[in-house]
Amino acid sequence: MRHLVILITAILLSTASYAQIMKPVHWSWQAQKVKEGEYKLVFTALIDKPWHTYGINIPDGGPVRTSFTYDKNADVQTVGKMTEAGPKMKDAMDDVFQIKLRYFEEKAVFEQTVKAKKGTKVTGTLEFMACDDKSCLAPERKKFEITIP
């Protein structure tokens, strides 16, 4: 009987290890004051090797682009367009999608300037997709909340 319990436990543990969900992109966000009433919303993605994630301006027919949707807030107004940068930002022809794509390895930083009438919270959802050179994970959505003092 004891051997049976040990065998069942071993099978369950090995099955659980195969069922782990891969999460190779780790997000953080914050507000940085630019000047009185103006802030930069900074979204940072740290990306595990060998994975990468995509930029905000991806042509149709390719992977899911990184995108940010803000919930309505009368006290906050976006200024200009979102920017993207990273130490290993690449623009290259993708073999799978057969189009030129911008992608990020190791780290990606997305910034949006906003004007705030008063202290508030900026909430919303970001969507992104992670791929390596062999496969892609399903697109993922994350809710965010950033406090503007």
Backbone bond lengths (Angstrom), bond angles and torsions (degrees), N, CA, C in turn:
res aa  C-N    CA-C-N  psi(-1)  N-CA   C-N-CA  omega(-1)  CA-C   N-CA-C  phi
1 M - - - 1.455 - - 1.528 110.70 -
2 R 1.314 115.83 -42.38 1.464 119.76 -178.98 1.528 110.95 -61.93
3 H 1.330 116.45 -38.91 1.467 120.43 179.16 1.529 110.79 -64.84
4 L 1.296 116.39 -35.91 1.468 120.76 178.77 1.523 110.73 -65.69
5 V 1.315 117.57 -42.66 1.470 121.87 178.19 1.526 110.42 -62.72
6 I 1.323 117.15 -43.09 1.469 121.59 178.44 1.525 110.33 -63.74
7 L 1.318 118.01 -43.08 1.465 122.09 179.38 1.525 111.15 -62.92
8 I 1.330 117.34 -45.74 1.469 120.86 179.98 1.531 110.22 -63.88
9 T 1.323 117.32 -42.24 1.462 121.09 177.68 1.520 111.03 -61.02
10 A 1.310 117.90 -43.92 1.470 121.94 179.19 1.523 111.12 -62.31
11 I 1.316 116.96 -41.90 1.472 120.73 179.53 1.528 110.16 -64.81
12 L 1.324 116.62 -44.72 1.468 119.82 179.65 1.525 111.65 -63.30
13 L 1.308 118.49 -41.74 1.466 121.18 179.12 1.518 111.74 -65.61
14 S 1.330 117.71 -40.84 1.469 119.58 179.97 1.519 111.02 -68.98
15 T 1.332 117.73 -36.47 1.460 121.25 177.33 1.518 110.47 -65.88
16 A 1.322 117.18 -41.09 1.466 120.91 -179.70 1.516 111.14 -64.17
17 S 1.319 118.11 -35.26 1.464 119.67 -179.72 1.523 111.61 -68.55
18 Y 1.331 118.16 -31.07 1.458 120.43 177.58 1.524 111.83 -76.51
19 A 1.321 117.03 -22.60 1.457 121.11 -175.25 1.525 113.02 -88.92
20 Q 1.319 118.14 4.60 1.457 119.55 -179.95 1.523 110.65 -63.60
21 I 1.307 115.52 139.58 1.454 121.08 178.97 1.523 108.44 -86.90
22 M 1.314 115.72 130.79 1.462 119.91 -179.75 1.521 109.73 -79.28
23 K 1.315 116.42 130.99 1.469 124.07 177.89 1.530 107.72 -132.58
24 P 1.335 117.99 76.89 1.467 119.99 -174.97 1.529 114.92 -81.79
25 V 1.332 118.49 -4.70 1.467 121.16 -179.39 1.525 108.18 -117.11
26 H 1.338 115.74 125.39 1.462 122.37 -176.15 1.529 108.63 -116.68
27 W 1.324 116.69 118.50 1.461 122.81 -172.87 1.531 112.32 -101.98
28 S 1.330 114.44 146.96 1.460 122.35 167.84 1.527 107.29 -142.33
29 W 1.330 117.19 159.42 1.468 121.24 -179.58 1.513 109.56 -149.80
30 Q 1.333 114.37 154.01 1.464 120.94 -179.87 1.524 109.81 -161.39
31 A 1.325 115.46 164.74 1.466 121.84 173.41 1.516 107.86 -107.72
32 Q 1.336 116.33 134.49 1.466 122.01 175.37 1.523 108.11 -118.99
33 K 1.323 116.14 127.88 1.460 120.48 -179.02 1.521 109.82 -71.32
34 V 1.335 116.18 129.46 1.458 122.63 176.49 1.525 108.92 -95.29
35 K 1.323 115.52 -49.85 1.463 123.67 175.08 1.519 106.82 -160.94
36 E 1.297 117.33 178.89 1.462 120.58 -176.97 1.528 110.85 -54.74
37 G 1.329 116.84 121.07 1.459 122.14 177.82 1.520 114.86 79.93
38 E 1.328 118.37 1.15 1.463 121.11 -179.14 1.528 109.87 -128.08
39 Y 1.321 115.96 131.91 1.460 122.57 -176.05 1.520 110.10 -133.96
40 K 1.313 114.01 156.43 1.452 121.29 173.45 1.529 106.64 -109.24
41 L 1.328 117.05 121.71 1.458 121.48 172.96 1.529 106.56 -85.40
42 V 1.315 116.61 121.05 1.473 121.79 -175.38 1.525 108.62 -115.23
43 F 1.334 115.66 119.31 1.461 122.89 177.67 1.528 107.12 -110.94
44 T 1.323 116.43 121.41 1.467 120.65 -177.36 1.520 109.70 -117.19
45 A 1.333 115.68 129.70 1.464 122.33 176.13 1.522 108.29 -112.00
46 L 1.315 116.78 121.06 1.458 121.90 171.43 1.521 106.26 -98.96
47 I 1.336 116.23 126.88 1.457 122.11 -167.80 1.528 109.76 -117.93
48 D 1.326 115.82 122.79 1.464 120.91 177.92 1.523 110.69 -66.70
49 K 1.327 116.48 144.74 1.466 120.82 173.39 1.518 108.07 -74.10
50 P 1.291 121.50 142.38 1.462 130.91 4.80 1.528 112.88 -98.40
51 W 1.315 118.13 25.23 1.455 122.92 -174.74 1.522 111.95 -79.98
52 H 1.327 115.11 162.07 1.466 121.90 172.18 1.532 107.92 -145.38
53 T 1.339 115.12 162.59 1.454 120.81 175.50 1.525 107.76 -130.91
54 Y 1.299 117.17 166.12 1.460 121.53 -168.95 1.521 113.54 -102.44
55 G 1.324 114.52 162.57 1.450 122.13 179.81 1.523 112.46 -77.43
56 I 1.331 114.21 -176.65 1.471 120.26 -176.87 1.526 113.12 -88.49
57 N 1.329 117.25 -13.57 1.478 120.77 -178.06 1.523 109.94 -118.79
58 I 1.310 116.16 74.77 1.460 122.65 -179.76 1.526 108.31 -104.80
59 P 1.335 118.01 132.60 1.467 119.16 179.00 1.532 111.73 -65.89
60 D 1.329 115.56 156.11 1.464 120.36 174.95 1.526 109.37 -59.98
61 G 1.318 116.07 151.22 1.458 120.64 179.25 1.519 112.49 92.86
62 G 1.320 116.74 0.82 1.457 120.73 179.92 1.513 111.15 -113.22
63 P 1.316 115.74 -158.44 1.462 119.92 178.60 1.526 110.74 -71.57
64 V 1.321 116.16 174.33 1.460 121.06 176.85 1.526 108.30 -70.86
65 R 1.329 115.75 124.86 1.464 120.35 177.87 1.520 109.48 -74.20
66 T 1.321 116.21 156.24 1.450 120.21 172.43 1.525 107.05 -72.51
67 S 1.324 116.75 130.80 1.467 120.11 -178.28 1.522 110.06 -141.90
68 F 1.327 114.60 155.30 1.456 122.74 -178.03 1.516 108.67 -129.34
69 T 1.314 116.89 126.56 1.456 122.81 177.49 1.519 107.36 -118.17
70 Y 1.323 116.06 124.97 1.469 121.29 -179.02 1.521 109.75 -99.84
71 D 1.331 115.50 136.15 1.462 119.95 173.24 1.534 108.21 -69.85
72 K 1.332 116.61 152.17 1.469 120.28 -179.07 1.517 110.72 -62.50
73 N 1.336 115.16 136.04 1.460 122.20 177.39 1.525 106.82 -152.25
74 A 1.313 117.03 110.97 1.467 122.07 -176.61 1.521 112.50 -64.62
75 D 1.324 118.00 -17.76 1.468 121.24 -178.16 1.522 113.57 -90.25
76 V 1.339 117.89 -1.02 1.471 121.33 -176.39 1.525 109.99 -130.19
77 Q 1.330 115.15 136.55 1.464 121.54 178.01 1.529 108.31 -132.32
78 T 1.335 116.74 130.58 1.468 119.34 176.99 1.526 109.29 -73.98
79 V 1.338 114.82 148.85 1.467 122.05 179.69 1.524 107.45 -124.24
80 G 1.320 117.03 117.95 1.455 120.25 178.94 1.515 112.21 71.50
81 K 1.328 114.45 -166.27 1.465 121.29 -177.93 1.521 110.64 -100.79
82 M 1.301 114.87 157.43 1.459 120.74 175.74 1.524 108.69 -69.12
83 T 1.337 115.89 144.15 1.459 121.19 176.66 1.524 108.73 -111.90
84 E 1.326 115.19 160.95 1.459 121.46 178.80 1.517 109.19 -138.80
85 A 1.326 116.14 144.45 1.459 121.12 179.75 1.520 108.22 -157.20
86 G 1.312 115.04 165.59 1.459 120.64 176.93 1.506 109.81 179.86
87 P 1.333 117.43 151.09 1.458 120.27 -178.65 1.524 113.60 -65.09
88 K 1.337 116.47 -26.06 1.463 120.46 178.21 1.523 109.76 -124.69
89 M 1.343 115.41 55.90 1.457 122.16 176.55 1.524 107.13 -85.71
90 K 1.326 116.51 130.27 1.458 120.34 -177.01 1.516 110.46 -129.90
91 D 1.326 115.41 141.18 1.460 122.72 170.59 1.517 105.62 -113.87
92 A 1.327 116.60 114.65 1.458 118.99 -175.26 1.520 110.74 -152.30
93 M 1.334 114.75 159.36 1.453 121.23 174.58 1.530 107.70 -72.07
94 D 1.311 116.31 128.42 1.460 121.00 -179.62 1.524 109.34 -92.87
95 D 1.330 116.33 128.22 1.464 121.53 -177.82 1.529 112.40 -67.17
96 V 1.327 117.13 -34.37 1.459 120.18 -177.54 1.522 111.14 -75.72
97 F 1.344 116.95 -49.86 1.463 120.88 -174.59 1.525 113.29 -89.82
98 Q 1.328 117.71 -12.72 1.464 123.41 178.73 1.530 113.17 58.21
99 I 1.333 116.33 37.46 1.454 122.23 174.15 1.528 108.36 -141.01
100 K 1.331 115.67 160.50 1.455 120.51 177.48 1.528 108.76 -77.32
101 L 1.328 116.32 128.19 1.452 122.13 -175.98 1.518 111.33 -129.21
102 R 1.323 116.29 150.91 1.465 121.95 169.53 1.517 107.63 -102.09
103 Y 1.322 114.94 127.17 1.456 118.78 177.23 1.520 110.67 -139.93
104 F 1.336 114.55 164.39 1.458 122.18 -175.03 1.516 109.93 -125.08
105 E 1.317 114.94 135.13 1.459 121.62 172.24 1.523 107.83 -112.41
106 E 1.304 116.75 146.03 1.468 125.64 176.19 1.530 114.50 70.45
107 K 1.336 118.26 -49.18 1.469 119.93 -176.71 1.525 110.31 -157.00
108 A 1.325 114.63 140.40 1.464 121.29 173.60 1.521 107.89 -136.19
109 V 1.336 115.88 140.27 1.461 120.96 179.25 1.526 108.08 -127.07
110 F 1.323 115.51 124.59 1.458 122.69 178.91 1.525 107.04 -115.62
111 E 1.339 116.89 132.07 1.466 120.59 -177.14 1.521 110.79 -130.22
112 Q 1.337 114.91 138.20 1.460 122.37 176.68 1.522 108.46 -132.74
113 T 1.320 116.89 124.36 1.461 120.72 176.32 1.524 108.75 -82.99
114 V 1.331 115.30 139.21 1.466 121.25 177.95 1.522 109.48 -135.66
115 K 1.332 115.41 153.52 1.460 122.08 169.72 1.515 106.74 -106.89
116 A 1.335 114.91 134.95 1.461 120.33 -179.99 1.522 109.32 -122.21
117 K 1.339 116.57 130.83 1.465 121.57 179.63 1.523 111.26 -73.29
118 K 1.338 116.05 -28.30 1.465 121.31 -178.94 1.520 107.86 -161.24
119 G 1.326 116.24 175.76 1.456 120.10 176.02 1.515 110.59 -60.44
120 T 1.319 116.78 135.13 1.461 121.00 -175.73 1.519 109.21 -162.32
121 K 1.308 115.79 -174.36 1.461 121.84 174.71 1.515 108.65 -121.81
122 V 1.313 115.43 136.96 1.458 121.21 173.32 1.519 106.02 -102.55
123 T 1.319 116.22 121.81 1.462 121.06 -179.41 1.520 109.16 -122.05
124 G 1.314 115.33 160.61 1.453 119.84 178.24 1.509 111.30 168.50
125 T 1.328 114.50 -160.96 1.454 121.89 -176.98 1.522 109.44 -135.96
126 L 1.327 115.89 138.53 1.460 119.66 171.44 1.514 107.64 -113.16
127 E 1.325 115.62 147.27 1.462 121.82 178.79 1.515 108.01 -127.53
128 F 1.326 115.94 140.99 1.465 120.57 -178.96 1.521 109.22 -155.06
129 M 1.324 114.63 170.33 1.459 121.67 178.48 1.516 107.85 -137.36
130 A 1.319 116.92 140.64 1.460 121.68 177.78 1.523 109.65 -116.61
131 C 1.336 115.75 138.03 1.461 121.89 178.32 1.522 109.10 -136.99
132 D 1.322 115.63 157.26 1.454 120.50 165.81 1.525 105.48 -118.08
133 D 1.316 118.50 -166.02 1.467 118.72 -176.08 1.526 113.09 -77.83
134 K 1.344 117.94 -1.55 1.454 120.84 -178.62 1.521 114.48 -118.83
135 S 1.329 116.40 -27.98 1.461 118.93 -174.29 1.521 111.27 -156.27
136 C 1.327 114.69 168.09 1.458 121.82 176.55 1.524 108.78 -125.03
137 L 1.304 115.03 146.08 1.459 120.54 173.49 1.519 108.64 -87.95
138 A 1.296 116.56 159.96 1.465 120.38 177.48 1.526 109.27 -61.76
139 P 1.320 117.89 146.01 1.466 119.87 176.63 1.524 110.56 -55.03
140 E 1.319 115.33 147.48 1.465 120.62 -177.52 1.522 109.20 -126.01
141 R 1.313 116.13 145.42 1.467 122.88 176.01 1.521 108.95 -116.97
142 K 1.340 115.34 139.62 1.452 121.72 177.38 1.515 108.73 -131.22
143 K 1.323 116.53 134.11 1.461 120.67 174.41 1.527 107.78 -84.47
144 F 1.336 115.87 143.92 1.455 120.16 177.12 1.522 110.18 -130.04
145 E 1.324 114.30 156.10 1.462 121.90 175.39 1.531 107.12 -143.37
146 I 1.331 116.21 121.59 1.449 121.69 -178.25 1.520 108.07 -121.80
147 T 1.324 115.89 126.50 1.458 121.15 178.81 1.510 110.36 -87.65
148 I 1.341 116.33 127.26 1.453 122.68 172.82 1.530 105.87 -105.21
149 P 1.350 117.06 117.35 1.470 118.97 -175.72 1.529 112.89 -67.02
